[in-house]
Amino acid sequence: MLCIRSLLLSCLLISTLLAGAASAEDAAINSADNAWVLISAALVLIMIPGVGLFYGGMVRKKNAISTIIFSFAIMGIISLQWILYGYTLVFGKDISGLLGGLNFLGLSGVGMGVKEGLTIPSLTFMIYQAMFAIITVSLITGSYVERIKFSSFLVFSLAWATLVYDPVAHWVWGGGWLQQMGALDFAGGIVVHITAGVSAMAVAMVIGVRKGFGTDPMEPHNIPTTVIGAALLWFGWFGFNAGSALAANGIAANAFVTTNTSAAAAATTWMLLSWRQRAPSALGMVTGAVAGLAAITPAAGYVTPLAAIPIGIVAAIVGYYAIVLIRGSAKVDDSLDVLACHGIGSTWGVLATGIFASIGATGLLSGNAHQLAVQAAAVAFIWIYSFVVTYGLARLIDAVMGLRVRDDEESVGLDISQHGEGAYM
């Protein structure tokens, strides 16, 4: 009887200690912060089909399904890649500033407990960051729509996420060498938009122009679909930028306001530019909004709402004329202007961060010229790295399995030739 009583007392003591430890850990988690970051993850998730709709409306109707389904396929394969090994390559124990270690392989050690240095669970941080990896790969698809083999697209997407996105994300956010150097990227100007934009151009150069490019009409088949996609992007971008504060605090509020302000300034500027040329284009307005959103992304938490106005205006101007320049080349067919909107727009945004930063960091206008130099160095290196690795990867896949569909498959459209379905049957 005495033994049983002692055993029961021991179990009670252990349970009490464990409950106390759990309570302490739970107390370190801020419920509001956790809720906000989880909601932000969902907001970023809705951007991914938003990309599909945004791009899907801009292609010819025979390629609508194939363009939209790229984003959904990426939601599947990159989610799995992130859980299996992508997350640990980015946020695992730093190895010489170059890559994360394998300590989080298969999410080992990533649980419901608080993430070190934050007030949210590790799983919340992990799934929020997963959305960034997914949408970055999705953005690139706009450069090779209407002509890529679906099997090659899957291989390219998985390899690109591993060889380009994961290392760059570690360098900037995971304790890597760019973060150590002091590069500022609040929500993914370098990690997401520059890598995607520059890589899009590299793939476009390898895969070649669409049949009839420059001679046949290739007008968007459904601009309302594109507008709906842009609306989802604008809406979701609040999670993209404001969620990057990783807490429900003043920085999140500031990022929310600067995001909206830059998008508004860019959309208005692009409208005026297109009106000057011909008419106030609906496609131009939404394209301008996306360029403004890409530009404010690296700066959102570091600049004031007033600074977001010139950031958005300049993003629209450089994006507009970059499209004119790129489309004027008969050799490069970046089909849906990924480089101009995301790569060039966010290049300006990263540099603008080094100019206008005044919250949590200082830029040129606050007397810190060094920050602008750091931003410029980061931009230059990531442009080179993204282009070289992506170009080589695309060449390798093209040599092994072919990037492009056959001419007859391209003529009939990828909806039928690749998926056996038509959007408007």
C-alpha positions as CSV (number, residue, x, y, z in Angstrom):
1,M,0.0,0.0,0.0
2,L,2.8,2.3,0.9
3,C,4.5,1.5,-2.4
4,I,1.4,2.4,-4.4
5,R,1.0,5.6,-2.5
6,S,4.6,6.6,-3.2
7,L,4.2,5.7,-6.9
8,L,1.0,7.9,-7.1
9,L,2.8,10.8,-5.4
10,S,5.8,10.4,-7.7
11,C,3.5,10.5,-10.8
12,L,1.6,13.5,-9.4
13,L,4.9,15.3,-8.9
14,I,6.2,14.5,-12.4
15,S,2.9,15.6,-13.9
16,T,3.0,18.9,-12.0
17,L,6.5,19.6,-13.1
18,L,5.7,18.8,-16.7
19,A,2.6,20.9,-16.6
20,G,4.6,23.8,-15.1
21,A,7.2,23.5,-17.9
22,A,4.4,23.4,-20.5
23,S,2.7,26.4,-18.9
24,A,5.9,28.4,-18.9
25,E,6.4,27.6,-22.6
26,D,2.8,28.4,-23.5
27,A,3.2,31.7,-21.5
28,A,6.1,32.7,-23.8
29,I,3.7,32.3,-26.8
30,N,1.7,35.5,-27.5
31,S,-1.7,34.5,-28.6
32,A,-2.3,37.7,-30.7
33,D,1.1,37.3,-32.4
34,N,0.5,33.7,-33.2
35,A,-3.0,34.4,-34.6
36,W,-1.7,37.3,-36.7
37,V,1.1,35.3,-38.2
38,L,-1.2,32.3,-38.9
39,I,-3.7,34.6,-40.6
40,S,-0.8,36.2,-42.6
41,A,0.3,32.7,-43.7
42,A,-3.2,32.2,-45.0
43,L,-3.2,35.6,-46.7
44,V,0.1,34.7,-48.5
45,L,-1.4,31.4,-49.5
46,I,-4.3,33.1,-51.3
47,M,-1.8,35.1,-53.3
48,I,-0.6,31.9,-55.0
49,P,-3.8,31.1,-56.9
50,G,-3.9,34.9,-57.3
51,V,-0.7,34.6,-59.3
52,G,-2.3,31.9,-61.4
53,L,-5.4,34.0,-62.1
54,F,-3.3,37.1,-62.7
55,Y,-1.2,35.2,-65.2
56,G,-4.0,33.1,-66.6
57,G,-6.0,36.0,-67.8
58,M,-3.0,37.4,-69.7
59,V,-2.4,34.3,-71.9
60,R,-4.3,33.1,-74.9
61,K,-7.4,31.1,-74.0
62,K,-5.9,27.8,-75.3
63,N,-3.3,28.1,-72.4
64,A,-5.5,29.3,-69.6
65,I,-5.7,26.1,-67.6
66,S,-2.0,25.2,-68.0
67,T,-1.0,28.7,-66.7
68,I,-3.3,28.7,-63.7
69,I,-2.5,25.1,-62.7
70,F,1.3,25.9,-62.5
71,S,0.6,27.8,-59.2
72,F,-1.5,24.9,-57.8
73,A,1.1,22.3,-58.7
74,I,3.7,24.4,-57.0
75,M,1.6,24.6,-53.8
76,G,1.9,20.9,-53.7
77,I,5.5,20.1,-54.5
78,I,7.1,23.0,-52.8
79,S,5.1,22.5,-49.6
80,L,6.5,19.0,-49.5
81,Q,10.0,20.1,-50.3
82,W,9.9,22.7,-47.6
83,I,8.8,20.3,-44.9
84,L,11.3,17.5,-46.0
85,Y,14.4,19.6,-46.4
86,G,13.8,23.2,-47.6
87,Y,13.2,24.7,-44.2
88,T,16.3,23.2,-42.7
89,L,18.5,24.5,-45.6
90,V,17.2,28.0,-44.9
91,F,16.8,28.1,-41.1
92,G,19.0,25.2,-39.9
93,K,22.2,25.8,-38.0
94,D,24.3,28.2,-40.1
95,I,27.2,26.6,-42.0
96,S,29.9,29.2,-42.8
97,G,27.2,31.7,-43.7
98,L,26.3,29.7,-46.8
99,L,23.6,27.3,-45.9
100,G,21.5,25.9,-43.1
101,G,22.4,22.6,-41.5
102,L,20.3,19.5,-41.5
103,N,19.2,19.7,-37.9
104,F,15.6,20.5,-38.9
105,L,15.5,17.8,-41.6
106,G,11.9,16.5,-41.9
107,L,10.9,19.2,-39.3
108,S,12.9,17.4,-36.6
109,G,12.7,19.6,-33.5
110,V,10.2,22.0,-35.1
111,G,7.2,21.8,-32.9
112,M,4.5,23.7,-31.0
113,G,7.0,25.2,-28.6
114,V,8.0,28.9,-28.9
115,K,10.5,29.8,-31.6
116,E,13.7,31.1,-30.1
117,G,13.7,34.9,-30.2
118,L,10.0,35.2,-31.1
119,T,6.7,34.9,-29.4
120,I,5.1,32.3,-31.8
121,P,5.5,28.5,-32.1
122,S,8.2,27.1,-34.3
123,L,5.5,25.5,-36.5
124,T,3.8,28.9,-37.0
125,F,7.1,30.4,-38.2
126,M,7.8,27.4,-40.4
127,I,4.4,27.4,-42.2
128,Y,4.6,31.2,-42.7
129,Q,8.0,30.9,-44.3
130,A,6.8,28.0,-46.5
131,M,4.3,30.4,-48.2
132,F,7.2,32.6,-49.3
133,A,9.0,29.7,-50.9
134,I,5.9,28.6,-52.7
135,I,5.0,32.0,-54.1
136,T,8.5,32.7,-55.3
137,V,8.6,29.6,-57.5
138,S,5.1,30.5,-58.7
139,L,6.1,34.0,-59.9
140,I,8.7,32.6,-62.3
141,T,6.1,30.8,-64.3
142,G,5.0,34.0,-66.1
143,S,8.2,33.9,-68.1
144,Y,7.7,30.5,-69.8
145,V,3.9,30.1,-70.1
146,E,2.4,28.7,-73.3
147,R,5.4,26.6,-74.3
148,I,7.0,24.6,-71.4
149,K,6.5,20.8,-70.9
150,F,4.6,20.1,-67.6
151,S,7.1,17.4,-66.6
152,S,10.0,19.8,-67.2
153,F,8.3,22.5,-65.3
154,L,8.0,20.2,-62.2
155,V,11.6,19.3,-62.3
156,F,12.7,22.8,-62.8
157,S,10.6,24.2,-60.0
158,L,11.9,21.6,-57.4
159,A,15.5,22.1,-58.5
160,W,15.2,25.9,-58.5
161,A,13.7,26.1,-55.1
162,T,16.6,23.9,-53.8
163,L,19.5,25.6,-55.6
164,V,18.4,29.3,-55.7
165,Y,15.6,30.1,-53.3
166,D,16.9,28.1,-50.3
167,P,20.5,29.4,-50.3
168,V,19.5,33.0,-50.9
169,A,16.8,32.9,-48.2
170,H,19.5,31.6,-45.8
171,W,21.9,34.3,-46.7
172,V,19.4,37.0,-46.1
173,W,17.1,35.6,-43.3
174,G,18.7,32.5,-41.9
175,G,21.9,34.0,-40.5
176,G,23.9,33.8,-43.7
177,W,26.5,36.1,-45.0
178,L,24.3,38.8,-46.4
179,Q,22.4,39.1,-43.1
180,Q,25.8,39.3,-41.3
181,M,26.8,42.0,-43.8
182,G,23.8,44.0,-42.8
183,A,21.6,43.8,-45.9
184,L,18.0,44.8,-45.2
185,D,15.1,42.9,-46.7
186,F,12.0,43.2,-44.6
187,A,9.7,40.8,-46.5
188,G,11.4,39.4,-49.6
189,G,12.6,42.0,-52.1
190,I,15.9,40.2,-52.5
191,V,14.8,36.7,-51.5
192,V,11.5,36.6,-53.5
193,H,11.2,39.2,-56.2
194,I,14.8,39.7,-57.4
195,T,15.5,36.0,-57.5
196,A,12.2,35.3,-59.3
197,G,12.5,38.2,-61.8
198,V,16.1,37.5,-62.8
199,S,15.6,33.8,-63.0
200,A,12.5,34.3,-65.1
201,M,14.6,36.1,-67.7
202,A,17.2,33.4,-67.6
203,V,14.6,30.7,-68.3
204,A,13.0,32.8,-71.1
205,M,16.4,33.0,-72.8
206,V,16.9,29.3,-72.7
207,I,13.4,28.2,-73.7
208,G,13.1,30.7,-76.6
209,V,10.3,32.8,-77.8
210,R,6.8,31.6,-78.5
211,K,5.8,30.6,-82.0
212,G,4.7,33.7,-83.8
213,F,6.2,36.0,-81.2
214,G,6.4,39.5,-82.6
215,T,4.2,38.7,-85.6
216,D,1.0,36.9,-84.4
217,P,-1.5,38.6,-82.0
218,M,-0.9,37.4,-78.4
219,E,-3.4,39.6,-76.6
220,P,-4.7,38.7,-73.1
221,H,-7.8,36.6,-73.4
222,N,-9.6,37.6,-70.2
223,I,-8.5,40.8,-68.5
224,P,-11.3,40.5,-65.8
225,T,-9.6,37.3,-64.6
226,T,-6.3,39.2,-64.4
227,V,-7.9,42.0,-62.4
228,I,-9.4,39.4,-60.0
229,G,-5.9,37.8,-59.6
230,A,-4.4,41.3,-59.0
231,A,-7.0,42.0,-56.3
232,L,-6.2,38.8,-54.5
233,L,-2.5,39.7,-54.7
234,W,-3.1,43.1,-53.3
235,F,-5.2,41.7,-50.5
236,G,-2.8,38.9,-49.7
237,W,0.2,41.2,-49.8
238,F,-0.8,42.6,-46.4
239,G,0.0,39.2,-45.0
240,F,3.2,39.1,-47.0
241,N,4.5,42.4,-45.7
242,A,2.8,43.2,-42.5
243,G,3.0,39.5,-41.4
244,S,6.8,39.7,-41.7
245,A,6.8,41.7,-38.5
246,L,6.1,38.3,-37.0
247,A,4.1,40.0,-34.3
248,A,0.9,42.0,-34.0
249,N,2.7,45.2,-33.3
250,G,3.3,48.7,-34.6
251,I,5.8,47.5,-37.2
252,A,3.1,45.3,-38.7
253,A,0.8,48.3,-38.8
254,N,3.4,50.4,-40.5
255,A,4.2,47.7,-43.0
256,F,0.4,47.4,-43.7
257,V,0.1,51.1,-44.5
258,T,3.3,51.4,-46.6
259,T,2.2,48.4,-48.6
260,N,-1.1,49.9,-49.5
261,T,0.4,53.3,-50.2
262,S,3.1,52.1,-52.6
263,A,0.6,50.0,-54.5
264,A,-1.8,52.9,-54.8
265,A,1.0,55.3,-56.0
266,A,2.3,52.8,-58.6
267,A,-1.2,51.9,-59.9
268,T,-2.1,55.6,-60.3
269,T,1.3,56.4,-62.0
270,W,1.0,53.4,-64.4
271,M,-2.6,54.5,-65.3
272,L,-1.3,58.0,-66.2
273,L,1.6,56.6,-68.2
274,S,-0.7,54.3,-70.3
275,W,-3.3,57.1,-70.6
276,R,-0.5,59.3,-72.1
277,Q,0.3,56.7,-74.7
278,R,-3.3,55.6,-75.6
279,A,-5.9,55.0,-72.9
280,P,-6.1,54.4,-69.1
281,S,-5.5,50.6,-69.4
282,A,-7.1,48.3,-66.9
283,L,-4.2,45.8,-67.4
284,G,-1.8,48.7,-66.9
285,M,-3.3,49.7,-63.6
286,V,-3.2,46.2,-62.1
287,T,0.3,45.7,-63.4
288,G,1.4,48.9,-61.9
289,A,-0.1,47.9,-58.5
290,V,1.9,44.6,-58.6
291,A,5.1,46.6,-59.4
292,G,4.4,48.9,-56.5
293,L,3.8,46.0,-54.2
294,A,7.1,44.3,-55.3
295,A,9.0,47.5,-54.7
296,I,7.7,48.2,-51.2
297,T,8.3,44.6,-50.1
298,P,11.9,45.0,-48.9
299,A,11.2,48.4,-47.4
300,A,7.8,47.9,-45.8
301,G,8.8,47.8,-42.2
302,Y,11.7,50.2,-42.5
303,V,10.2,53.3,-44.2
304,T,7.3,55.7,-43.4
305,P,4.1,55.8,-45.3
306,L,5.2,59.1,-47.0
307,A,8.4,57.4,-48.3
308,A,6.2,54.7,-49.8
309,I,4.8,57.2,-52.3
310,P,8.0,57.9,-54.2
311,I,8.9,54.2,-54.0
312,G,5.6,53.3,-55.7
313,I,5.9,56.1,-58.3
314,V,9.4,55.2,-59.3
315,A,8.5,51.5,-59.4
316,A,5.8,52.2,-61.9
317,I,8.0,54.4,-64.1
318,V,11.0,51.9,-64.3
319,G,8.6,48.9,-64.7
320,Y,6.7,50.6,-67.5
321,Y,9.7,51.5,-69.5
322,A,11.4,48.2,-68.8
323,I,8.5,46.4,-70.4
324,V,8.8,48.6,-73.4
325,L,12.5,47.9,-73.7
326,I,12.2,44.1,-73.2
327,R,9.3,43.7,-75.5
328,G,11.1,45.6,-78.1
329,S,13.6,42.8,-78.3
330,A,12.7,40.0,-80.7
331,K,15.1,37.7,-78.9
332,V,13.6,37.6,-75.4
333,D,10.1,36.6,-74.6
334,D,9.5,37.1,-70.9
335,S,5.9,36.4,-71.6
336,L,4.2,38.1,-68.7
337,D,6.9,40.7,-67.7
338,V,8.2,39.0,-64.6
339,L,11.6,40.7,-64.8
340,A,10.2,44.2,-65.2
341,C,7.5,44.0,-62.5
342,H,9.3,41.9,-59.9
343,G,13.0,41.9,-60.7
344,I,13.5,45.5,-61.6
345,G,10.7,46.8,-59.4
346,S,12.1,45.1,-56.3
347,T,15.7,46.1,-57.3
348,W,14.5,49.6,-57.0
349,G,12.8,48.7,-53.7
350,V,16.0,47.2,-52.2
351,L,18.0,50.3,-53.1
352,A,15.2,52.6,-51.9
353,T,15.4,50.8,-48.5
354,G,19.0,51.9,-48.4
355,I,17.8,55.5,-49.2
356,F,14.6,55.9,-47.1
357,A,15.1,53.6,-44.1
358,S,14.3,55.4,-40.9
359,I,12.5,52.8,-38.7
360,G,14.6,50.2,-37.0
361,A,17.5,51.1,-39.4
362,T,18.8,54.1,-41.2
363,G,19.4,54.9,-44.8
364,L,21.1,57.5,-46.9
365,L,18.5,60.3,-46.1
366,S,19.2,59.6,-42.4
367,G,22.9,60.0,-42.8
368,N,23.9,56.4,-43.4
369,A,25.3,56.1,-46.9
370,H,26.9,52.7,-46.0
371,Q,23.5,51.1,-45.9
372,L,22.9,52.0,-49.5
373,A,26.2,50.6,-50.5
374,V,25.4,47.3,-48.7
375,Q,22.0,47.2,-50.5
376,A,23.6,47.7,-53.9
377,A,26.2,45.0,-53.3
378,A,23.5,42.6,-52.3
379,V,21.5,43.4,-55.4
380,A,24.5,42.9,-57.7
381,F,25.4,39.6,-56.2
382,I,21.9,38.1,-56.2
383,W,21.3,39.2,-59.8
384,I,24.5,37.4,-60.9
385,Y,23.9,34.3,-58.7
386,S,20.2,33.9,-59.7
387,F,20.9,34.3,-63.4
388,V,23.9,32.1,-63.6
389,V,22.5,29.2,-61.6
390,T,19.1,29.4,-63.3
391,Y,20.5,29.6,-66.8
392,G,22.7,26.6,-66.1
393,L,19.8,24.6,-64.6
394,A,17.5,25.4,-67.5
395,R,20.2,24.4,-70.0
396,L,20.8,21.1,-68.1
397,I,17.1,20.2,-68.0
398,D,16.7,21.2,-71.7
399,A,19.6,18.9,-72.6
400,V,18.3,15.9,-70.5
401,M,14.5,16.0,-71.0
402,G,13.7,19.1,-73.1
403,L,12.1,22.2,-71.7
404,R,9.7,22.9,-74.5
405,V,6.7,21.2,-76.0
406,R,6.6,20.1,-79.6
407,D,5.5,22.6,-82.2
408,D,2.2,20.9,-82.8
409,E,1.5,20.8,-79.1
410,E,2.3,24.5,-78.8
411,S,0.0,25.3,-81.7
412,V,-3.0,23.4,-80.2
413,G,-2.4,24.9,-76.8
414,L,-1.0,23.5,-73.6
415,D,-4.4,23.0,-72.0
416,I,-5.2,20.2,-74.5
417,S,-1.7,18.9,-75.2
418,Q,-0.5,18.8,-71.6
419,H,-3.6,18.3,-69.5
420,G,-6.3,17.0,-71.9
421,E,-8.7,19.7,-70.7
422,G,-9.9,23.0,-72.2
423,A,-10.9,26.1,-70.2
424,Y,-13.7,27.0,-72.7
425,M,-14.8,23.6,-74.1
